[in-house]
Amino acid sequence: MKKFTEQLEETRKKITNQLDETRKKINSYSFDAHWYRRVCHAFGACFLFYYMLPDVDWINIIKFWVPLFIFVFAVILEILRLKGVIHSEYFFGLRMYEKKRVGSYLFFGLAVIILVYFFPQQIAIPCILCGCLADPIMGEVRYRFGKNYVYVFGFLVCMIFFMVSWYTADLWVLFLVSIVGASGAVLGEVRKFWWLDDDFMIQIVPAVLLLILLFVLTNIGVSISFKNIIYPGDMPW
């Protein structure tokens, strides 16, 4: 038993040393965290592959549980990071304020989970694209040209996403939804909270506003018909 414990401790030390060496090597390279975050944002658009999975019973089960398991795993990692069990240096690209707070990637993941589980494609897809593409574009505009240009440029980019997603709707619905959705996305991105990241807000604010809009239009007798953007469709439950 004593020999086994010694071997276990020796193995633990070897793994720790290897991790330290890896971290030192990573830190020795010159990375631009600014562009790293931009690329990670854009890569998030790959989540839309979720809607391309066939509408088959066993795949539907995977579609429900796998994203949830991934998110729970990320939550566990984040808890370990905040408690200091895992050092923040292993999470490259964190902003300074995120080292004492939940990382923006977790807020982003939570928003995506909510959108794909509880919102139709026509709302979820443009909102996710706002978080993946419009957010880094707006950030780059702010970085290069100043804050005054962010609102107009961000609004136009987000509006394009909503117009493409609602292209089958009536023209007046198309413009109304696009204006409301783009306004909500810009509001979610520019309104800053320490405890709630804009990666969450830029996706959820327009989604909630559009859900309210559709509820109001439906209750006043306006019929709104649209088709799914990506086959096979939304969650079957």
N, C-alpha and C positions, 0 to 999 in steps of 0.2 A: 504493500500500500504506500509506504514511504517512497519507494523507488518510482512508483507511478506518479505520485504527487510532484516529485522532483522533475520528472520528464515533462509533465504538464506545465510546470512553471517555466521550464527551459523553452518549451514550444511557444508559450505566451510571450516570452521575452524576444524570441526570434521574430515572431509576427509583428510585435511592437516596433522592433528595430527596422524591419522591412518597410512598415508603414511610414516611419519617420524619414527613412531614406527616400521613399517615393515622394513624400511631401516636400522635402528639401529640393529634389530634382525639379518638381513642378514649379516651386517658387523661384528656382534659378532661371527659368525661362521668362522672357519678357512678354507677358500677355496684356492685351488691352481689354480690361474688364468691361469697358464701355461698349465695345462691339460684341463682346461675348454675350452680354445681356440682350443686345439687339437680335442676335442670331437665335438665341434661345426662345425669345418671344415669337419670331417668325416661324420657328420649327414647330411651335404649338399648333399651327394650322393642320399638321398631320393628324390631329385628333379627329378631323372630319372624316377620316377613313372609317370611323365607327359606323357612319350611316351607310357605308357600302357593303357591310356584312350582310349576308343573305338572311331572309326572314324565315329561319328554320328553328324548330323548338330548342334543340340543344345549343345552337348558336345564340339564341335569345337569352338562354341562361348564362352563357359566357358574357354576353353584352351587359347583363345586369351586374354580375358579381365581380368580374375582373377589374373594371374601373374602380369599384368600391374597395377592393383589396389593395390595389395600387395606392389609392389615396390614404387608406388606413396605414399602410406601410410608410408612406411619406410623413404622416402625422407622428408615427412612432420615432422615426429618425429625427424629426424636428424637436420633439420632446427631449430626446437624448442630447441633441445639440444645445438646446437652451439650458439644460441641466449641467452641461459641461462634460458629459460622458464622452461625446464626440466633439472634437475641437472644431470651431468654426472655420479654421483654415482649410479644412477638407471640403468646404462648400464654396468653391471658387465663384467669384462674381457678386458676393453679398455686399450690399451697401453698409456703411458704418452703422447706421441706425438699426439695421436688420440683425445685427449681432446680439442685440438685447431684446429683440422682438421677433415674432413669427415672420419667416421669410415670405417674400412676395410670391414665390412659386407655389406655396401652399394655398394662398388666396386665389391664385390663378386656377389651380386644380379644383378647388372647391366650387368656383364659379362654373367651370366646365361641367362638373358632375351635376350641379343643379340644373344647368341648361339642357343637357342631354337626357336627364331623367324626367324633368317636369315641364319642359317647353317644347312646342312643335318645331319642326325644322326651320320654318320661315322666320322664327324669332331666334332660335338657338344659333343657327349658322352665321348670320351677319353679326350677331353679338360676339361670338367666338372670334370671328375675323377682326372685329374691332380691337379685341384684346391682343390678338397675335400680330396684326399688321399695322393697324392704325395707331396703337399705343407707341410702338417704337418710332414710327414716322413722326408722330407729334413730338416725341421726346427729342428726336434729331432736329426738328424744326426749331424747338425751343433752345436747343444747345447751340445752333448755328446762327439763328436769326433773331432770337429773343422771344419773349412771352407773347407779344402783341399779335404775332402771326399764327400762333398755335390754334386759336379758336376758329378762325376762318378756314385754314388749311385742314385741320382735323375734322371740321364739320363736313367739308366737301368729300374727303376720303371716306368717312363713315357713311355718308349719304349714298355714295356709289355702291357700297356693300349691301345696303338695304334695298336699293333700287334693283340690283341684279337678283337678289333673293326673292323679291316680290314682283318680278317681271310679268307674271301671269295674272296679276290682279288688275282691276279697273284702274284707269289712269289716275283718277282723283285719289283712290286708295293708295296707289303706288307712291304718289308725292306726299300724302299725309303721313303715311307710315315712315317714309324715308326721312322726313323732316323731324318727326317726333323721335325716331330711333337715333338719328345722328345727334340731335340735341341732347338726348339722354347720355349718349356715349361721351360726348365732349364734357358734359357736366360731371360725369363720373370720373373722368381722367383729371380734370383741372381742380376738382374739389379734393383737397388733401386732408387725410385724417391719420394720426399717428398709429391708431389701433386698428384701422381698416384700410388695406392697401388699394390703390387705384387699379391694380390688376383684377381685383374683384368688382370694383365699382363700375369700371368701363364696360363690363359685360352684363352685370345684373341690373343696373339702373335703366338702360334702354329696354331690357327684357320686361321689367315690371311695368314700365310706362306703356309699352305696346300691349301688354296683357290687359291693362286697364282700358286702353283705347278700344281694343277689340270687344271687351265686355260692354262698354258704353254703346258702341255702334250696334252691336247685336241686340241690345235691350231697347234701342229706339227704332228697331225694325229694319236696319240696314243689313242686307245680305252680302257677306264677303266670302267669295270662293277662291281657293288657290290650290295649286298642285305641289306635291313634294318636290324639292329641288334635287335631291339625291335618292336614287332607288336603293333599298326597297322601302324605306319609310321610317317612321318613328318607333319608339318602344311600344310593344303590343299590350302594355298594361296601363 
